[in-house]
Amino acid sequence: MKPLGFPKSERLCSKKSIDKIFAQGQSVFSYPIKASFTVEPLELNEPTTQALFVVPKKKFKRAVHRNAIRRRVREAYRLNKSILHDWCTQNQRQIKVAFIYVASEKLSFEQIQTAIVKHFALIIDSQNSNLR
């Protein structure tokens, strides 16, 4: 597996998992993204992280704009996911996360990437305090 790839196994597609994230998961917010996530014990042959990216149709009517933003968020996640992956392997945990874009305008890749990295830090900090 490529270290910076984003294979199908790391995409969150299961309706059951998605419902669980929004019903029982925790959430963190850092403009322009809100992240809802669940942390579970790592099972054999399961990826350490799975992600879902949401851009609401209510704020961006045109699909071309939603897709462009989704691509930026996905790329920021893909380039920095090693932070989350390393924590998960050290602690034998699996994180399923949904990133929801909440800004009303299209922001630059650098702003989105900063927010994603900040989310990783917030998720790890919240889980480290729970493990103690």
C-alpha positions as CSV (number, residue, x, y, z in Angstrom):
1,M,0.0,0.0,0.0
2,K,1.2,3.5,-0.9
3,P,1.8,5.6,2.3
4,L,0.1,8.6,0.8
5,G,-2.7,6.8,-1.0
6,F,-6.4,6.8,-0.2
7,P,-7.6,3.3,-1.0
8,K,-11.2,2.2,-1.0
9,S,-10.7,0.4,2.3
10,E,-10.1,3.8,4.0
11,R,-13.2,5.4,2.7
12,L,-16.2,5.3,5.0
13,C,-19.1,3.9,3.1
14,S,-21.0,1.8,5.6
15,K,-24.4,3.3,6.4
16,K,-24.3,1.7,9.8
17,S,-20.9,3.3,10.6
18,I,-22.0,6.7,9.3
19,D,-25.2,6.6,11.4
20,K,-23.1,5.6,14.4
21,I,-20.8,8.6,13.9
22,F,-23.6,11.1,13.8
23,A,-25.7,9.5,16.6
24,Q,-23.0,8.6,19.1
25,G,-19.8,10.1,18.0
26,Q,-17.9,13.0,19.4
27,S,-17.2,16.2,17.4
28,V,-14.6,18.9,17.2
29,F,-14.8,22.2,15.3
30,S,-12.1,24.3,13.6
31,Y,-13.2,26.7,10.9
32,P,-14.0,25.8,8.1
33,I,-14.5,22.2,9.0
34,K,-16.4,20.2,11.6
35,A,-15.3,16.7,12.3
36,S,-17.5,14.0,13.9
37,F,-15.7,10.8,14.9
38,T,-15.8,7.5,16.7
39,V,-12.9,5.6,18.2
40,E,-13.1,1.8,18.5
41,P,-10.6,-1.0,19.3
42,L,-8.6,-2.0,16.3
43,E,-9.8,-5.3,14.7
44,L,-7.7,-7.6,12.6
45,N,-7.5,-6.8,8.9
46,E,-9.3,-3.4,9.4
47,P,-7.8,0.0,8.4
48,T,-6.7,2.2,11.3
49,T,-8.6,5.2,9.9
50,Q,-11.6,5.7,7.7
51,A,-12.9,9.0,6.4
52,L,-16.0,10.6,4.9
53,F,-16.1,14.1,3.4
54,V,-19.3,16.1,3.3
55,V,-20.0,19.4,1.5
56,P,-23.6,20.5,1.9
57,K,-25.8,21.2,-1.1
58,K,-27.6,23.9,0.9
59,K,-24.5,26.1,0.8
60,F,-23.1,25.1,-2.6
61,K,-25.8,24.6,-5.1
62,R,-23.5,23.6,-8.0
63,A,-22.0,20.2,-8.0
64,V,-18.8,21.4,-9.6
65,H,-18.2,23.7,-6.6
66,R,-19.0,20.9,-4.1
67,N,-16.7,18.5,-5.9
68,A,-13.9,21.0,-6.0
69,I,-14.1,21.6,-2.2
70,R,-14.4,17.9,-1.5
71,R,-11.2,17.3,-3.6
72,R,-9.4,19.9,-1.5
73,V,-10.5,18.5,1.8
74,R,-9.7,14.9,0.7
75,E,-6.2,15.9,-0.6
76,A,-5.4,17.7,2.7
77,Y,-6.5,14.6,4.6
78,R,-4.5,12.3,2.3
79,L,-1.3,14.3,2.7
80,N,-1.5,14.4,6.5
81,K,-3.3,11.2,7.5
82,S,0.0,9.7,8.8
83,I,-0.4,11.8,12.0
84,L,-3.7,10.0,12.8
85,H,-2.5,6.6,11.4
86,D,0.6,6.6,13.7
87,W,-1.5,7.4,16.8
88,C,-3.9,4.6,15.9
89,T,-1.3,2.0,15.5
90,Q,0.5,2.9,18.7
91,N,-2.8,2.7,20.7
92,Q,-4.4,-0.2,18.8
93,R,-7.5,2.0,17.9
94,Q,-9.5,2.6,14.8
95,I,-10.9,6.1,14.1
96,K,-13.8,6.7,11.8
97,V,-14.3,10.3,11.0
98,A,-16.6,12.5,9.0
99,F,-15.3,15.9,7.8
100,I,-18.1,18.4,7.2
101,Y,-17.3,21.6,5.4
102,V,-19.2,24.4,7.1
103,A,-17.9,27.6,5.4
104,S,-20.1,29.5,3.0
105,E,-17.3,30.3,0.5
106,K,-14.6,28.3,-1.2
107,L,-11.4,28.6,0.8
108,S,-7.8,28.0,-0.2
109,F,-6.1,24.6,0.1
110,E,-3.7,26.0,2.7
111,Q,-6.5,27.1,5.0
112,I,-8.3,23.7,4.6
113,Q,-5.0,21.8,5.3
114,T,-4.3,23.9,8.4
115,A,-7.8,23.0,9.7
116,I,-7.4,19.3,9.0
117,V,-4.1,19.1,10.8
118,K,-5.7,21.0,13.7
119,H,-8.6,18.5,13.8
120,F,-6.1,15.6,14.0
121,A,-4.5,17.3,17.0
122,L,-7.9,17.9,18.6
123,I,-9.0,14.3,18.1
124,I,-5.7,12.9,19.4
125,D,-5.8,15.2,22.5
126,S,-9.4,14.3,23.3
127,Q,-8.6,10.5,23.0
128,N,-5.3,10.8,25.0
129,S,-7.3,12.4,27.9
130,N,-9.9,9.5,27.6
131,L,-7.2,6.9,27.7
132,R,-5.8,8.2,31.0
